[in-house]
Amino acid sequence: MKILVVSDCESRYLWDYYTPDKLEGIELILSCGDVKASYLSFLATFAHCPVLYVRGNHDDRYEQEPPLGCICIDGDLYEYKGLRILGLGGCMRYNNGVNQYTEREMTWRVWRLMPRIIRKRGFDILLTHAPAKDMVDCHDLCHAGFQTFNKLLDKYQPALFLHGHTHLNYGRNIPRESRYGQTRVVNGYERYILEL
């Protein structure tokens, strides 16, 4: 399956300079958050596949104007063509933002999903906004990852862990791809196409 991952900033290549061939063959679009609702709606209009998303820490506006034609899987275990996708948006709480959580709050979100995760025998893709703890070289509270994501990866070893939030242009040594045990980890900053 050919998947387009988007996160954190709108791709001028896709939006400003769009041509139909740029979405040709894409079978699923996954957003890790912090992109404009109108951008996701644009992708949903021109792609011939579902657009699934989780909320980023700057997506408070989605409450009033959600992306049209897209499916929010934040706090859900969604299945598409046999792929089980677990969606957990938001980041570490650093002020009073709507899509921010303490470690304890994120752990509680995971526990609420646990009966479904167990019933589905795990998941294939973990789709989040924030990374897992110590996965990226960002040590400020806002960009620190969640330990509960590490625990999910350790226990279920999904094929993919897709996140955003830690922009590749921050000037730090932030990888686009890495591995965590058996899991392929991808930072979805701006746009990235992968095969699964």
Beta strands, then each sheet from edge to edge (+ up, - down):
strand 1: 2-7
strand 2: 28-31
strand 3: 51-53
strand 4: 71-72
strand 5: 76-80
strand 6: 83-88
strand 7: 91-92
strand 8: 100-101
strand 9: 125-128
strand 10: 160-163
strand 11: 177-180
strand 12: 183-187
strand 13: 190-195
sheet 1: 4+ 3+ 2+ 1+ 13-
sheet 2: 5+ 6- 9- 10- 12- 11+
sheet 3: 7+ 8+
end
